[in-house]
């Protein structure tokens, strides 16, 4: 298994670069924003609750007075706010050098988006699909431009039928989450192929934090939360350490595409490790089917066309 000789201590000065971080008001998003702010980056904090995001921003600025942090509303489940967010960046001429597709929900009861898509898939995949499409032109003019999609090793157990995005044929919160993570992987890989085929300067990378001490399970059934808490006592990394693979992908031009960049060993400091993908994630036909359905549902067709 290949890995990088890199830790968070090696995070370079990011002055002059602008990052959009989704889900920046909680969990991994706060830690990502904190590390970037401490290293000179400008961060647009894309959050569902702007009041909560404002409190987080104020805390981060208290620790890093020179931090350049901006809070803007983005609800990934509501495609209207995705369009409004992207329009706002265009209208205000905000540069974007890196988009970190981090926000998401997990293990929630079944519900549907306005487009009739199961909420975990709609939030974790479709919202980011639309946001990436809407920001691609702005990213293309960026410095070392990159899209980092945050996945999970759970993609391996995900099963995805592009013709059943409402999860009408049986629903389990855990299986739905794994399915959304498979969709993240398929999207990031297909985006990489399309960007390279189009000769775009934008790179598409895929990273995951491993098991991290987040509150993603806050809406899960009590038994699931209890099991998660027990696992967390032994296996979950502190959030500030778990974000290392994500930050490596977002800031290092040597980070490889086409691989899942993870934290490596289960214990000790995270060390970006490049895992080969397997199972349904390696099915290009499935990726293209998901892409076509995603374009149709989100109404966005500004991403590169399919490879031959």
TINU-909896 format. One record per atom (N, C-alpha, C, O): z, x, y. Coordinates in steps of 0.001 Angstrom, whole numbers, padded with zeros to 6 digits, always signed. Example, Ala and Ser with C-alpha at 12.3 -4.5 7.8 and 13.67 -1.06 7.14 Angstrom:
<nodes>
+007800+013190-005690 +007800+012300-004500 +007800+013200-003300 +008465+014236-003319 +007080+012850-002250 +007140+013670-001060 +007870+012900+000030 +008039+013409+001138 
</nodes>
This chain:
<nodes>
+000000+000843-001189 +000000+000000+000000 +000000+000884+001248 +000895+001715+001402 -000978+000728+002139 -001074+001537+003340 -000055+001073+004370 +000323-000098+004406 +000380+002004+005201 +001312+001642+006252 +001107+002570+007447 +000448+003604+007344 +001686+002179+008581 +001617+002992+009792 +002955+003677+010013 +004013+003093+009779 +002896+004903+010460 +004112+005623+010811 +004477+005222+012240 +004282+005981+013189 +005009+004011+012360 +005229+003400+013678 +006457+002519+013613 +006658+001790+012642 +007281+002586+014652 +008416+001677+014803 +008394+001128+016225 +007557+001519+017037 +009303+000236+016514 +009363-000343+017860 +009602+000716+018925 +009226+000530+020082 +010216+001808+018547 +010433+002900+019505 +009128+003525+019962 +009087+004212+020983 +008049+003288+019200 +006741+003843+019538 +005892+002902+020387 +004741+003212+020695 +006451+001758+020763 +005695+000807+021579 +005349+001453+022921 +006242+001839+023676 +004059+001569+023216 +003596+002244+024421 +003845+001410+025677 +004122+000212+025611 +003737+002075+026808 +003794+001395+028095 +002635+000398+028174 +001483+000763+027938 +002937-000845+028502 +001931-001899+028544 +001621-002353+029967 +001060-003430+030172 +001988-001527+030952 +001710-001872+032348 +000214-002093+032545 -000611-001319+032060 -000116-003151+033256 -001514-003471+033518 -002145-004401+032511 -003291-004814+032685 -001414-004741+031452 -001939-005673+030452 -001203-007010+030559 -000003-007058+030829 -001946-008083+030342 -001380-009422+030381 -001452-010042+028993 -002514-010076+028372 -000313-010530+028513 -000201-011144+027198 +000107-012634+027362 +000947-013010+028180 -000559-013464+026601 -000170-014866+026457 +000544-014979+025121 -000008-014630+024078 +001785-015473+025164 +002594-015605+023953 +002945-017073+023782 +003661-017635+024611 +002455-017706+022720 +002817-019093+022471 +004175-019149+021774 +004552-018243+021031 +004899-020239+022037 +006239-020373+021461 +007198-019330+022010 +008042-018813+021279 +007072-019018+023297 +007823-017899+023878 +009247-018249+024288 +009949-017398+024835 +009687-019464+024041 +011033-019839+024478 +012052-019862+023347 +013202-020246+023559 +011643-019455+022144 +012601-019440+021033 +012159-018438+019981 +010997-018034+019934 +013103-018046+019140 +012814-017249+017959 +012007-016002+018210 +012302-015217+019111 +010974-015830+017393 +010125-014651+017484 +009495-014505+018864 +009326-013392+019362 +009149-015635+019479 +008493-015588+020781 +009339-014945+021850 +008826-014209+022693 +010643-015216+021827 +011538-014587+022799 +011590-013084+022576 +011525-012308+023529 +011707-012672+021322 +011793-011248+021010 +010493-010533+021376 +010529-009430+021923 +009351-011143+021083 +008065-010558+021459 +008004-010370+022971 +007633-009304+023463 +008372-011419+023695 +008342-011362+025152 +009292-010308+025684 +008954-009582+026619 +010471-010216+025103 +011462-009231+025554 +010932-007808+025423 +011028-007014+026359 +010374-007490+024262 +009862-006134+024054 +008694-005832+024986 +008608-004732+025531 +007805-006786+025173 +006672-006569+026060 +007126-006387+027502 +006641-005502+028207 +008059-007231+027936 +008566-007133+029312 +009252-005799+029552 +009105-005201+030618 +010002-005333+028557 +010706-004057+028691 +009747-002883+028775 +010122-001796+029214 +008502-003105+028353 +007514-002031+028362 +006403-002264+029384 +005300-001732+029258 +006718-003071+030401 +005843-003172+031555 +004753-004204+031517 +003973-004298+032465 +004663-004987+030456 +003587-005978+030359 +003860-007182+031250 +005006-007497+031571 +002792-007834+031635 +002898-009157+032236 +002768-010154+031098 +001855-010044+030280 +003672-011129+031037 +003657-012092+029943 +003595-013512+030485 +004424-013924+031296 +002595-014249+030019 +002536-015684+030279 +003210-016363+029097 +002712-016322+027972 +004347-016988+029369 +005143-017633+028332 +004642-019064+028161 +004909-019927+028997 +003925-019306+027084 +003352-020623+026812 +004355-021422+025989 +004583-021116+024819 +004959-022450+026598 +006088-023140+025965 +005937-024657+026079 +005315-025173+027008 +006513-025340+025124 +006489-026807+025140 +007466-027364+026169 +007157-028344+026848 +008644-026750+026291 +009700-027193+027201 +009838-026157+028319 +010416-025090+028110 +009312-026466+029496 +009308-025477+030575 +010708-025220+031130 +010979-024127+031628 +011600-026208+031055 +012972-025968+031513 +013649-024929+030616 +014289-023999+031106 +013502-025097+029312 +014045-024114+028367 +013375-022754+028578 +014037-021716+028572 +012070-022777+028761 +011353-021532+029001 +011833-020833+030262 +011913-019605+030306 +012151-021617+031288 +012663-021039+032524 +013999-020355+032328 +014245-019287+032889 +014865-020970+031529 +016170-020345+031247 +015983-019032+030496 +016660-018046+030788 +015065-019018+029527 +014797-017786+028784 +014247-016713+029721 +014672-015559+029676 +013307-017103+030559 +012745-016149+031524 +013842-015558+032409 +013868-014349+032639 +014737-016395+032901 +015803-015909+033778 +016703-014918+033055 +017124-013921+033641 +017003-015183+031785 +017841-014254+031014 +017130-012916+030819 +017746-011855+030927 +015836-012976+030532 +015089-011744+030316 +014975-010932+031606 +015068-009705+031578 +014775-011610+032727 +014676-010903+033998 +016021-010290+034382 +016071-009236+035014 +017113-010957+033995 +018433-010375+034260 +018592-009039+033554 +019238-008127+034072 +018000-008924+032364 +018060-007667+031612 +016994-006676+032065 +017185-005462+031985 +015870-007208+032541 +014746-006352+032942 +014241-006849+034297 +013260-007591+034353 +014894-006452+035382 +014591-007003+036711 +013138-006852+037144 +012655-007650+037947 +012437-005857+036636 +011042-005661+037041 +010071-006481+036199 +008860-006403+036404 +010582-007260+035264 +009711-008005+034351 +008830-009002+035105 +009275-009649+036053 +007586-009112+034673 +006622-010049+035254 +006385-011147+034225 +005542-011019+033337 +007139-012220+034364 +007107-013308+033389 +006758-014616+034083 +007293-014937+035143 +005860-015355+033472 +005413-016627+034031 +005496-017692+032952 +005008-017492+031840 +006104-018810+033269 +006254-019916+032320 +005205-020984+032598 +005061-021455+033726 +004476-021358+031553 +003490-022439+031664 +003597-023350+030454 +003905-022903+029349 +003340-024622+030671 +003516-025608+029601 +002347-025594+028625 +001181-025574+029019 +002689-025607+027349 +001702-025713+026275 +002370-026374+025076 +003317-025830+024509 +001879-027537+024696 +002327-028212+023480 +001174-028143+022489 +000181-028856+022632 +001307-027284+021485 +000203-027051+020551 -000195-028306+019776 -001321-028405+019287 +000723-029261+019664 +000420-030499+018952 -000450-031437+019797 -001108-032331+019264 -000448-031227+021101 -001158-032094+022044 -002332-031320+022631 -002145-030495+023526 -003525-031575+022141 -004691-030811+022576 -004989-030982+024057 -005656-030137+024654 -004504-032062+024657 -004707-032225+026097 -003984-031125+026860 -004509-030605+027844 -002784-030766+026416 -002055-029707+027114 -002658-028338+026830 -002546-027430+027653 -003298-028178+025671 -003986-026911+025382 -005112-026710+026382 -005268-025625+026942 -005895-027758+026606 -006977-027672+027589 -006419-027457+028994 -006959-026658+029759 -005355-028157+029336 -004769-028015+030669 -004234-026600+030881 -004377-026034+031965 -003616-026029+029841 -003096-024668+029926 -004233-023686+030190 -004148-022858+031097 -005297-023782+029396 -006433-022876+029565 -007090-023073+030933 -007466-022100+031586 -007230-024324+031366 -007813-024586+032687 -006966-023954+033783 -007498-023422+034757 -005643-024012+033621 -004749-023434+034620 -004927-021928+034742 -004922-021393+035851 -005082-021243+033622 -005306-019801+033669 -006638-019476+034347 -006733-018531+035129 -007667-020275+034036 -008971-020074+034671 -008880-020334+036177 -009359-019531+036977 -008273-021439+036556 -008181-021808+037971 -007415-020768+038774 -007764-020481+039919 -006375-020205+038177 -005549-019213+038876 -006033-017786+038648 -005393-016829+039084 -007162-017649+037967 -007780-016343+037696 -006788-015372+037053 -006664-014220+037469 -006084-015864+036027 -005126-015038+035300 -005872-014245+034228 -006528-014822+033361 -005767-012945+034295 -006381-012107+033274 -005643-012284+031955 -004442-012551+031941 -006361-012134+030851 -005732-012179+029526 -006275-011011+028712 -007471-010934+028433 -005387-010114+028340 -005768-008979+027504 -005404-009205+026039 -006046-008662+025140 -004372-010009+025808 -003928-010260+024428 -003378-011671+024321 -002609-012125+025168 -003782-012345+023275 -003254-013671+022945 -002490-013557+021638 -003057-013183+020611 -001206-013879+021676 -000389-013846+020459 -000102-015281+020042 +000725-015967+020642 -000803-015719+019002 -000662-017082+018476 +000571-017140+017580 +000474-017017+016359 +001717-017326+018200 +003006-017250+017511 +003673-018594+017310 +004340-018795+016295 +003517-019523+018242 +004272-020772+018201 +004006-021587+016948 +002934-021492+016352 +004979-022382+016554 +004772-023215+015380 +005997-024007+015002 +007081-023802+015549 +005817-024916+014059 +006901-025715+013510 +006871-025553+011994 +005872-025106+011431 +007968-025917+011340 +008001-025763+009892 +008926-026739+009208 +009976-027100+009738 +008524-027167+008017 +009368-027975+007128 +009861-029259+007778 +011039-029604+007676 +008962-029960+008441 +009317-031204+009120 +008801-032404+008321 +007876-032260+007522 +009387-033583+008530 +008854-034789+007880 +007413-035042+008302 +006989-034623+009378 +006666-035732+007444 +005254-035972+007731 +005080-036833+008971 +005699-037888+009108 +004231-036365+009866 +003777-037148+011002 +002379-036645+011343 +001941-035609+010842 +001685-037391+012204 +000307-037062+012512 +000121-036793+013995 +000830-037348+014835 -000844-035931+014305 -001223-035699+015696 -002075-036871+016181 -002404-037770+015408 -002422-036852+017446 -003272-037907+018003 -004638-037935+017320 -005320-038959+017322 -005025-036816+016742 -006309-036739+016047 -006196-037090+014562 -007182-037015+013830 -004990-037474+014116 -004803-037868+012732 -004622-036714+011774 -004882-036858+010579 -004177-035561+012276 -003945-034384+011443 -002445-034196+011247 -001662-034377+012180 -002050-033833+010033 -000629-033584+009732 -000059-032592+010737 -000717-031612+011085 +001169-032842+011209 +001680-032159+012400 +001841-030652+012236 +001603-029918+013195 +002233-030162+011066 +002388-028715+010914 +001035-028016+010985 +000912-026962+011608 +000029-028594+010354 -001308-028021+010410 -001884-028134+011820 -002533-027212+012314 -001638-029279+012459 -002147-029488+013814 -001526-028497+014796 -002223-027945+015648 -000228-028272+014677 +000476-027376+015595 +000171-025911+015296 -000240-025159+016179 +000375-025521+014052 +000299-024108+013707 -001128-023571+013681 -001368-022400+013976 -002076-024444+013322 -003473-023985+013245 -004351-024551+014353 -004895-023789+015152 -004501-025877+014417 -005496-026446+015314 -005222-026150+016781 -006151-025880+017542 -003948-026197+017190 -003627-025873+018580 -004050-024464+018931 -004602-024222+020005 -003790-023524+018017 -004173-022131+018267 -005683-021936+018181 -006251-021135+018924 -006331-022662+017283 -007798-022600+017189 -008412-022982+018531 -009278-022277+019049 -007956-024105+019091 -008498-024571+020364 -008165-023599+021495 -009020-023296+022328 -006927-023114+021524 -006523-022200+022594 -007348-020920+022564 -007784-020434+023607 -007562-020378+021376 -008361-019160+021251 -009784-019393+021756 -010330-018566+022486 -010373-020501+021372 -011726-020813+021821 -011796-020900+023342 -012732-020390+023957 -010815-021541+023936 -010828-021774+025378 -010544-020512+026181 -010913-020428+027352 -009891-019530+025563 -009539-018299+026278 -010443-017123+025918 -010270-016028+026452 -011398-017332+025026 -012177-016201+024533 -012969-015507+025639 -013035-014279+025678 -013558-016274+026519 -014317-015665+027615 -013415-014793+028483 -013800-013695+028886 -012224-015287+028764 -011271-014517+029581 -010812-013271+028825 -010654-012206+029422 -010599-013398+027530 -010211-012247+026723 -011316-011201+026681 -011035-010002+026667 -012558-011639+026661 -013683-010713+026533 -013739-009703+027673 -014314-008626+027520 -013144-010045+028812 -013130-009139+029966 -011847-008315+030018 -011620-007579+030978 -011001-008439+028982 -009698-007784+029008 -009739-006324+028601 -010771-005799+028183 -008584-005685+028736 -008419-004289+028331 -007926-004250+026901 -006856-004783+026604 -008674-003636+026014 -008344-003614+024588 -007999-005030+024104 -006919-005250+023556 -008908-005985+024304 -008572-007392+024047 -008344-007686+022567 -009037-007164+021694 -007359-008529+022317 -006986-008812+020943 -006394-010208+020828 -005702-010679+021731 -006672-010857+019715 -006001-012100+019321 -005178-011784+018086 -005720-011337+017075 -003884-012010+018158 -003008-011801+017006 -002500-013162+016539 -001825-013872+017284 -002826-013511+015322 -002340-014759+014735 -001185-014435+013800 -001302-013583+012919 -000074-015124+014004 +001126-014871+013197 +001062-015727+011936 +001115-016956+011997 +000949-015064+010809 +000877-015750+009531 +002167-015634+008760 +003240-015473+009340 +002058-015717+007448 +003214-015635+006559 +002720-015323+005156 +001622-015723+004770 +003537-014607+004399 +003202-014358+003008 +003146-015631+002185 +002639-015626+001063 +003663-016724+002736 +003611-018002+002038 +002188-018552+001922 +001951-019527+001209 +001249-017926+002622 -000137-018385+002490 -000573-018366+001025 -001458-019122+000625 +000059-017490+000222 -000345-017321-001176 -000134-018585-001992 -000831-018813-002980 +000819-019403-001586 +001067-020635-002337 +000481-021855-001634 +000661-022986-002087 -000217-021623-000533 -000825-022728+000199 -002080-023231-000485 -002837-022451-001062 -002297-024514-000420 -003523-025133-000926 -004080-026008+000190 -003349-026786+000802 -005366-025877+000449 -005953-026519+001619 -007241-027233+001249 -008155-026648+000668 -007292-028517+001602 -008497-029315+001431 -008947-029744+002828 -008314-030616+003424 -010019-029160+003368 -010459-029527+004709 -010812-030991+004880 -010932-031478+006004 -010981-031697+003763 -011274-033127+003845 -010014-033987+003810 -010103-035214+003851 -008831-033352+003733 -007570-034097+003712 -006567-033433+004654 -005484-033032+004229 -006925-033318+005919 -006053-032664+006884 -004883-033552+007307 -003981-033101+008013 -004899-034807+006878 -003777-035705+007161 -002730-035652+006058 -001693-036308+006163 -002982-034887+005009 -002058-034779+003868 -001750-036158+003292 -000592-036487+003033 -002777-036946+003096 -002604-038296+002573 -002363-038303+001073 -001809-039265+000541 -002768-037251+000388 -002634-037231-001069 -001392-036439-001487 -001481-035440-002201 -000246-036908-001027 +001012-036268-001376 +001467-035342-000271 +000664-034591+000283 +002762-035387+000059 +003284-034558+001148 +004622-033952+000780 +005522-034636+000293 +004734-032683+001015 +005990-031951+000896 +006099-031064+002127 +005149-030344+002436 +007230-031089+002849 +007355-030250+004051 +007078-028782+003776 +006377-028130+004549 +007622-028248+002678 +007411-026839+002366 +005960-026521+002046 +005419-025516+002506 +005324-027398+001243 +003918-027160+000902 +003029-027277+002134 +002044-026551+002269 +003385-028201+003035 +002593-028371+004251 +002697-027134+005140 +001722-026736+005778 +003874-026532+005177 +004031-025308+005967 +003186-024185+005360 +002483-023477+006081 +003253-024025+004056 +002455-022985+003400 +000969-023226+003633 +000204-022279+003819 +000561-024486+003622 -000833-024820+003881 -001244-024410+005294 -002344-023899+005505 -000353-024638+006257 -000681-024254+007636 -000785-022743+007772 -001573-022246+008577 +000005-022006+006990 -000061-020544+007037 -001342-020035+006371 -001907-019031+006804 -001800-020717+005326 -003098-020378+004751 -004186-020621+005786 -005112-019818+005911 -004086-021716+006527 -005069-021999+007572 -005062-020897+008630 -006124-020500+009109 -003883-020399+009001 -003801-019288+009961 -004552-018068+009456 -005294-017428+010203 -004355-017752+008181 -005015-016579+007601 -006530-016776+007580 -007278-015888+007990 -006974-017917+007111 -008411-018189+007058 -009036-018120+008447 -010128-017579+008618 -008341-018668+009430 -008845-018638+010804 -008961-017212+011326 -010002-016828+011860 -007903-016429+011175 -007913-015064+011699 -009008-014223+011055 -009669-013443+011740 -009205-014369+009759 -010228-013596+009059 -011634-014038+009459 -012511-013206+009694 -011840-015344+009535 -013162-015843+009934 -013463-015463+011380 -014598-015117+011709 -012457-015524+012238 -012640-015121+013630 -013021-013644+013707 -013895-013262+014485 -012365-012824+012905 -012696-011396+012870 -014164-011191+012498 -014867-010417+013147 -014624-011876+011462 -016017-011738+011033 -016986-012169+012130 -017998-011510+012370 -016673-013268+012787 -017572-013794+013814 -017593-012893+015045 -018655-012650+015618 -016433-012401+015451 -016377-011524+016622 -017148-010233+016369 -017902-009767+017224 -016948-009662+015184 -017667-008422+014867 -019164-008662+014788 -019961-007849+015254 -019541-009802+014185 -020960-010118+014083 -021618-010324+015436 -022807-010054+015604 -020839-010805+016403 -021366-011050+017737 -021279-009827+018637 -021747-009867+019775 -020689-008742+018148 -020524-007546+018961 -019519-007718+020077 -019608-007045+021104 -018559-008614+019886 -017548-008873+020909 -016536-007739+020961 -016240-007134+019930 -015994-007435+022150 -014932-006432+022249 -013582-006960+021773 -012646-006184+021577 -013477-008275+021586 -012212-008877+021173 -012007-008648+019682 -012937-008788+018887 -010785-008296+019312 -010451-008088+017903 -009506-009200+017453 -008681-009671+018236 -009625-009614+016207 -008757-010632+015621 -007909-009988+014537 -008436-009474+013551 -006595-010017+014720 -005678-009429+013760 -004697-010464+013242 -004479-011508+013857 -004119-010152+012112 -003212-011052+011414 -001933-010301+011087 -001980-009232+010478 -000790-010851+011485 +000486-010174+011245 +001546-011190+010848 +001426-012382+011134 +002574-010702+010189 +003695-011591+009856 +005008-010804+009904 +005017-009592+009687 +006116-011495+010190 +007398-010813+010373 +008215-010651+009106 +009294-010061+009144 +007720-011167+007968 +008576-011214+006789 +009645-012283+006989 +009457-013220+007764 +010748-012139+006300 +011845-013100+006446 +012679-012708+007659 +013276-011632+007698 +012711-013586+008636 +013393-013297+009890 +014402-014396+010202 +014264-015534+009752 +015399-014039+010969 +016478-014974+011312 +016058-015826+012499 +016498-015607+013628 +015189-016811+012223 +014736-017735+013254 +015320-019120+012987 +016003-019342+011987 +015031-020050+013910 +015492-021429+013736 +014342-022343+013330 +014365-023539+013621 +013332-021781+012656 +012165-022567+012272 +012537-023714+011347 +011862-024744+011330 +013623-023541+010566 +014021-024574+009606 +014958-025620+010197 +015560-026397+009456 +015087-025650+011514 +016085-026531+012111 +015852-028008+011800 +016804-028788+011781 +014598-028404+011556 +014290-029812+011264 +014085-030081+009779 +013690-031181+009394 +014354-029078+008944 +014181-029235+007498 +015316-030081+006917 +016365-030221+007545 +015111-030653+005709 +016189-031384+005046 +017410-030487+004842 +017265-029269+004743 +018615-031073+004778 +019844-030272+004678 +019848-029276+003526 +020285-028138+003698 +019365-029690+002343 +019369-028768+001205 +018468-027564+001480 +018828-026430+001167 +017304-027816+002062 +016393-026714+002377 +017022-025768+003386 +016881-024550+003277 +017717-026329+004370 +018365-025470+005368 +019452-024633+004727 +019632-023469+005085 +020182-025213+003782 +021258-024477+003118 +020702-023323+002295 +021231-022212+002338 +019636-023586+001547 +019011-022520+000756 +018496-021420+001672 +018658-020233+001389 +017871-021829+002777 +017343-020854+003723 +018454-020000+004310 +018289-018794+004494 +019593-020633+004606 +020718-019887+005176 +021271-018868+004188 +021629-017756+004575 +021341-019242+002915 +021838-018303+001898 +020892-017114+001750 +021331-015968+001647 +019604-017395+001739 +018632-016305+001653 +018738-015399+002877 +018591-014179+002792 +018998-016035+004013 +019059-015274+005250 +020194-014279+005287 +020091-013251+005956 +021275-014560+004585 +022415-013644+004586 +022027-012277+004049 +022557-011260+004496 +021108-012246+003098 +020773-010980+002461 +019406-010441+002832 +019210-009227+002884 +018449-011340+003094 +017068-010891+003166 +016430-010979+004545 +015404-010342+004783 +016996-011734+005440 +016329-011944+006723 +016681-010869+007740 +017850-010542+007941 +015657-010330+008373 +015835-009319+009406 +016230-009970+010722 +015874-011122+010973 +016965-009243+011569 +017167-009716+012941 +015819-009876+013631 +014897-009095+013399 +015713-010877+014467 +014437-011197+015097 +013879-010017+015876 +012678-009753+015817 +014726-009304+016602 +014233-008196+017419 +013573-007107+016588 +012741-006361+017105 +013924-007001+015318 +013282-006021+014436 +012072-006631+013729 +011087-005941+013467 +012153-007921+013422 +011099-008579+012636 +009769-008642+013366 +008721-008774+012734 +009797-008548+014690 +008547-008677+015447 +007727-007383+015468 +006645-007357+016055 +008212-006326+014850 +007498-005043+014887 +006043-005148+014436 +005169-004635+015135 +005734-005797+013285 +004326-005871+012869 +003449-006616+013880 +002285-006265+014074 +004006-007632+014515 +003247-008425+015488 +002941-007587+016722 +001818-007602+017225 +003944-006856+017211 +003747-006026+018388 +002828-004842+018093 +002046-004427+018947 +002927-004311+016897 +002004-003250+016497 +000561-003765+016557 -000316-003108+017118 +000326-004932+015981 -001020-005509+015972 -001527-005771+017387 -002716-005611+017662 -000633-006169+018276 -001032-006558+019626 -001241-005379+020566 -001883-005526+021606 -000710-004213+020217 -000731-003103+021170 -001403-001832+020666 -001693-000942+021466 -001659-001719+019375 -002228-000499+018826 -003685-000725+018417 -003967-001549+017547 -004596-000003+019034 -006011-000184+018721 -006347+000293+017307 -007407-000038+016774 -005446+001070+016701 -005670+001523+015327 -005299+000465+014290 -005579+000641+013105 -004678-000621+014717 -004281-001669+013774 -005521-002245+013097 -006500-002562+013774 -005495-002385+011778 -006700-002810+011056 -006893-004324+011054 -005931-005087+010970 -008139-004735+011146 -008478-006135+010940 -008677-006359+009440 -008768-005408+008664 -008742-007622+009053 -009009-007944+007653 -007849-007701+006715 -008013-007795+005499 -006688-007394+007242 -005492-007165+006434 -004350-007984+007027 -004402-008388+008188 -003329-008224+006227 -002124-008901+006707 -001094-007821+007023 -000578-007164+006119 -000801-007643+008297 +000114-006596+008737 +001537-007135+008660 +001908-008032+009416 +002328-006588+007750 +003683-007060+007528 +004710-005976+007781 +004364-004886+008236 +005994-006270+007485 +007085-005337+007789 +007368-004320+006702 +008231-003458+006865 +006635-004414+005573 +006881-003447+004506 +008150-003764+003744 +008378-004907+003347 +008970-002755+003541 +010162-002866+002709 +011080-004005+003170 +011109-004372+004344 +011824-004544+002207 +012695-005684+002508 +013903-005283+003333 +014440-006102+004078 +014337-004046+003213 +015533-003600+003924 +015194-002413+004809 +014254-001666+004539 +015969-002253+005859 +015751-001144+006769 +014778-001520+007870 +014286-002647+007904 +014495-000582+008775 +013592-000859+009889 +012209-001291+009401 +011684-000750+008427 +011635-002266+010088 +010290-002714+009740 +009294-001594+010002 +009380-000897+011013 +008356-001429+009092 +007308-000428+009214 +005985-001132+008930 +005750-001564+007801 +005109-001255+009945 +003873-002010+009733 +003134-001557+008478 +002777-000390+008315 +002922-002535+007601 +002285-002279+006313 +001070-003178+006186 +001108-004339+006595 -000013-002648+005620 -001293-003356+005600 -001554-003909+004205 -001988-003188+003306 -001282-005194+004041 -001424-005840+002740 -002826-006402+002563 -003394-006990+003484 -003371-006214+001379 -004646-006848+001053 -004413-008334+000774 -003393-008718+000202 -005354-009141+001179 -005226-010582+001009 -005744-011001-000359 -006537-010296-000983 -005282-012164-000811 -005626-012618-002151 -005745-014137-002181 -005462-014823-001198 -006169-014637-003324 -006228-016084-003538 -007195-016792-002605 -008232-016233-002248 -006865-018035-002201 -007769-018830-001373 -008117-018164-000049 -009142-018488+000550 -007276-017231+000423 -007550-016563+001692 -008825-015740+001647 -009393-015411+002688 -009274-015409+000450 -010476-014575+000316 -011733-015406+000060 -012780-014864-000295 -011625-016718+000239 -012746-017627-000021 -013498-017903+001281 -013052-018737+002069 -014625-017229+001535 -015333-017424+002807 -015887-018831+002968 -015999-019323+004091 -016230-019478+001880 -016743-020844+001983 -015650-021783+002482 -015911-022665+003300 -014418-021595+001988 -013294-022412+002446 -013026-022145+003919 -012745-023075+004675 -013108-020892+004336 -012884-020549+005746 -013912-021228+006638 -013572-021732+007708 -015163-021242+006205 -016211-021867+007016 -016034-023384+007077 -016282-023998+008114 -015607-023982+005972 -015367-025437+005976 -014223-025792+006922 -014308-026759+007679 -013156-025001+006871 -012033-025255+007772 -012469-025061+009217 -012081-025836+010091 -013255-024055+009467 -013732-023777+010819 -014544-024958+011358 -014344-025395+012492 -015458-025464+010535 -016298-026572+010970 -015460-027809+011274 -015695-028492+012271 -014485-028097+010416 -013616-029248+010657 -012774-029027+011909 -012549-029967+012671 -012311-027820+012130 -011484-027511+013299 -012274-027666+014590 -011768-028201+015576 -013523-027192+014579 -014383-027373+015744 -014598-028852+016044 -014520-029279+017195 -014869-029627+014998 -015152-031051+015187 -013934-031785+015740 -014062-032637+016619 -012761-031455+015224 -011551-032164+015635 -011116-031765+017037 -010709-032619+017824 -011199-030479+017356 -010702-030011+018654 -011741-030149+019763 -011399-030103+020945 -013001-030317+019389 -014041-030427+020414 -014325-029108+021082 -014834-029083+022203 -014010-028010+020424 -014274-026678+020999 -015326-025988+020146 -015206-025901+018924 -016369-025496+020826 -017437-024812+020103 -017870-023569+020864 -019051-023221+020877 -016908-022898+021500 -017238-021737+022325 -017024-020423+021575 -017294-019353+022120 -016542-020489+020335 -016355-019293+019550 -017695-018862+018938 -018617-019672+018843 -017808-017608+018528 -019083-017138+017943 -019513-018000+016772 -018684-018573+016065 -020821-018085+016578 -021334-018873+015476 -021115-018159+014157 -020779-016975+014126 -021308-018889+013069 -021036-018355+011743 -021941-017168+011423 -023101-017110+011831 -021366-016225+010677 -022158-015119+010181 -023205-015628+009194 -023031-016691+008599 -024256-014900+009023 -025328-015319+008125 -024861-015297+006699 -025629-015620+005793 
</nodes>
